[in-house]
């Protein structure tokens, strides 16, 4: 817990007055939002956009100015967590079910900083984590059949006894591919399937750096695209 918090707070130090900031989703991103709220109370003047309804709710509770993404011309910096990070800076995201909005905002940001603890670092993606894929509810069994043909075992995510519904009204299929050695190829192949909206594979090409927190309080920065 302290490792995630330290990584988040280190990344928040990069935010300056006048910036437009993309707020991430998930437990690690919540630490970043809380720290941003603290800085806003101290006088920081920024605009933000949120990648999930949960993040938006927390930001508003902390009196952080939140805008609809259609109201901003550009995003200066995005700060968000990840479920896995490989040695090249490719990511798996979507454990919280907000992968589509997270990817839209990260891609639109001039700088994208990822915040994780050491346990999220892997040699290859998919070793520990299933890959979330957002799909439309219509004909979901057909979409799952095509996903299965790519070599995974897709399972529709549930919230209790009911199917998990994303902020976009979509379903999430958690797909276990095992070791993913070519994320770009797999991302392309999955998105060729009609019914798929987006995948949780985030290319290293959009990642500026990864802040990695450790339990001893230290935070290191992996610069991917400085």
For each residue, the residues with C-beta under 8 A, 3 or more apart:
1: 4 5
2: 5 6 213 215 217
3: 6 7 117 118 213 214 215
4: 1 7 8 27 28 31 81 115 116 117 213
5: 1 2 8 9 31 213
6: 2 3 9 10 213 214 217 218 219
7: 3 4 10 11 28 115 116 117 211 212 213 219
8: 4 5 11 12 28 29 31 32 35 79 81 115 211 213
9: 5 6 12 13 31 32 35
10: 6 7 13 115 211 213 219 221
11: 7 8 14 32 79 113 115 211
12: 8 9 15 32 35 36 39 79
13: 9 10
14: 11 77 79 111 113
15: 12 19 21 36 39 44 46 77 79
16: 19
17: 44 45 46
18: 45 46
19: 15 16 46 47 76 77
20: 46 47 48 49 67 72 74 75 76
21: 15 36 46 47 48 49 75 76 77 78 79
22: 48 49 50 51 75 77 78 79 80 105 106 108 109
23: 29 32 33 36 48 49 50 51 55 56 59 64 66 79
24: 28 29 32 33 51 55 78 79 80 81 102 115
25: 29 51 52 54 55 80 81 96 98 101 102
26: 29 30 80 81 95 96 98
27: 4 30 31 81
28: 4 7 8 24 31 32 81 115 116 117
29: 8 23 24 25 26 32 33 55 79 80 81 115
30: 26 27 33 34 55 58
31: 4 5 8 9 27 28 34 35 115
32: 8 9 11 12 23 24 28 29 35 36 79 115
33: 23 24 29 30 36 37 55 58 59 62 64
34: 30 31 37 38 58 62
35: 8 9 12 31 32 38 39
36: 12 15 21 23 32 33 39 40 44 46 48 59 62 64
37: 33 34 40 41 59 62 63 64
38: 34 35 41 42
39: 12 15 35 36 42 43 44
40: 36 37 43 44 45 46 62 63 64 65
41: 37 38 63
42: 38 39
43: 39 40
44: 15 17 36 39 40
45: 17 18 40
46: 15 17 18 19 20 21 36 40 64 65
47: 19 20 21 65 67 72
48: 20 21 22 23 36 59 64 65 66 67
49: 20 21 22 23 66 67 68 69 72 75 105
50: 22 23 53 55 56 59 66
51: 22 23 24 25 55 80 98 101 102 104 105
52: 25 55 56 96 97 98 101 102 167
53: 50 56 57 167
54: 25 57 58 96
55: 23 24 25 29 30 33 50 51 52 58 59 98
56: 23 50 52 53 59 60 66
57: 53 54 60 61
58: 30 33 34 54 55 61 62
59: 23 33 36 37 48 50 55 56 62 64 66
60: 56 57 63 64 66
61: 57 58
62: 33 34 36 37 40 58 59
63: 37 40 41 60
64: 23 33 36 37 40 46 48 59 60
65: 40 46 47 48
66: 23 48 49 50 56 59 60
67: 20 47 48 49 71 72
68: 49 71
69: 49 72 104 105 108
70:
71: 67 68
72: 20 47 49 67 69 75
73:
74: 20 108 110
75: 20 21 22 49 72 78 105 108 109 110
76: 19 20 21 109 110 111
77: 14 15 19 21 22 109 110 111 112 113
78: 21 22 24 75 105 106 109 111 112 113
79: 8 11 12 14 15 21 22 23 24 29 32 113 115
80: 22 24 25 26 29 51 93 102 106 112 113 114 115
81: 4 8 24 25 26 27 28 29 93 114 115 116
82: 85 91 92 93 114 116 120 202 210
83: 91 92 93 94 95 120 129 200
84: 91 92 120 121 122 125 126 127 128 129
85: 82 89 90 91 114 116 120 121 122 210 222
86: 89 90 91 121 122 123 124 125 183 204
87: 121 123
88: 204 224
89: 85 86 114 204 207 210 222 224 225
90: 85 86 125 183 201 202 203 204 207
91: 82 83 84 85 86 114 125 200 201 202 204 207
92: 82 83 84 125 126 129 131 132 200 201 202
93: 80 81 82 83 99 102 103 132 200 202
94: 83 97 98 99 102 131 132 134 172 200
95: 26 83 129 132
96: 25 26 52 54
97: 52 94 132 157 164 166 167 172
98: 25 26 51 52 55 94 101 102 166 167
99: 93 94 102 103 132 134 172 198 199 200
100: 103 104 134 166 168 170 197 198
101: 25 51 52 98 104 105 167 168
102: 24 25 51 52 80 93 94 98 99 105 106
103: 93 99 100 106 107 198 202
104: 51 69 100 101 107 108
105: 22 49 51 69 75 78 101 102 108 109
106: 22 78 80 102 103 109 112 202 206
107: 103 104 206
108: 22 69 74 75 104 105
109: 22 75 76 77 78 105 106 112
110: 74 75 76 77
111: 14 76 77 78 208
112: 77 78 80 106 109 206 207 208
113: 11 14 77 78 79 80 208 209 210 211
114: 80 81 82 85 89 91 207 209 210 211
115: 4 7 8 10 11 24 28 29 31 32 79 80 81 210 211 213
116: 4 7 28 81 82 85 119 120 121 210 211 212 213
117: 3 4 7 28 120 212 213 214 215
118: 3 121 212 213 214 215
119: 116
120: 82 83 84 85 116 117 212
121: 84 85 86 87 116 118 212
122: 84 85 86 125 127 128
123: 86 87 127
124: 86 127 179 180 181
125: 84 86 90 91 92 122 129 131 179 180 183 201
126: 84 92 129 130 131 176 177 178 179 180
127: 84 122 123 124 178 179
128: 84 122
129: 83 84 92 95 125 126
130: 126 155 174 175 176
131: 92 94 125 126 152 174 175 176 177 180 186 199 200 201
132: 92 93 94 95 97 99 157 172 173 174 175 199 200
133: 147 154 172 173 174 175 190 196 198 199 200
134: 94 99 100 166 168 170 171 172 173 196 197 198 199
135: 140 143 144 170 171 172 173 195 196 197
136: 139 140 143 170 171 195 197
137: 140 169 170 171
138: 195
139: 136 142 143 195
140: 135 136 137 143 144 156 171 173 195
141: 144 145
142: 139 145 146 195
143: 135 136 139 140 146 147 173 193 194 195 196
144: 135 140 141 147 148 154 156 173
145: 141 142 148 149
146: 142 143 149 150 193 195
147: 133 143 144 150 152 154 173 175 190 193 196
148: 144 145 152 153 154
149: 145 146
150: 146 147 177 186 189 190
151: 177
152: 131 147 148 175 176 177
153: 148 175 176
154: 133 144 147 148 173 174 175
155: 130 173 174 175
156: 140 144 163 164 171 172 173 174
157: 97 132 163 164 171 172 173 174
158: 161 162 163 164
159: 162 163 164 165
160:
161: 158
162: 158 159
163: 156 157 158 159 171
164: 97 156 157 158 159 171 172
165: 159 169 170 171
166: 97 98 100 134 169 170 171 172
167: 52 53 97 98 101
168: 100 101 134 197
169: 137 165 166
170: 100 134 135 136 137 165 166 197
171: 134 135 136 137 140 156 157 163 164 165 166
172: 94 97 99 132 133 134 135 156 157 164 166
173: 132 133 134 135 140 143 144 147 154 155 156 157
174: 130 131 132 133 154 155 156 157
175: 130 131 132 133 147 152 153 154 155
176: 126 130 131 152 153
177: 126 131 150 151 152 180 186
178: 126 127
179: 124 125 126 127
180: 124 125 126 131 177 183 186 201
181: 124
182: 185 186
183: 86 90 125 180 186 187 201 203
184: 187 188 201 203
185: 182 188 189
186: 131 150 177 180 182 183 189 190 199 201
187: 183 184 190 191 199 201 203
188: 184 185 191 192
189: 150 185 186 192 193
190: 133 147 150 186 187 193 196 199 201
191: 187 188 196 198 199
192: 188 189 196
193: 143 146 147 189 190 196
194: 143
195: 135 136 138 139 140 142 143 146
196: 133 134 135 143 147 190 191 192 193 199
197: 100 134 135 136 168 170
198: 99 100 103 133 134 191
199: 99 131 132 133 134 186 187 190 191 196
200: 83 91 92 93 94 99 131 132 133
201: 90 91 92 125 131 180 183 184 186 187 190
202: 82 90 91 92 93 103 106 206 207
203: 90 183 184 187 206 207
204: 86 88 89 90 91 207 224 225
205: 225
206: 106 107 112 202 203 225
207: 89 90 91 112 114 202 203 204 210 224 225
208: 111 112 113 223 224 225 226
209: 113 114 221 222 223 224 225 226
210: 82 85 89 113 114 115 116 207 221 222 224
211: 7 8 10 11 113 114 115 116 219 220 221
212: 7 116 117 118 120 121 219 220 221 222
213: 2 3 4 5 6 7 8 10 115 116 117 118 218 219
214: 3 6 117 118 217 218 219 220
215: 2 3 117 118
216:
217: 2 6 214
218: 6 213 214
219: 6 7 10 211 212 213 214
220: 211 212 214
221: 10 209 210 211 212
222: 85 89 209 210 212
223: 208 209 226
224: 88 89 204 207 208 209 210
225: 89 204 205 206 207 208 209
226: 208 209 223
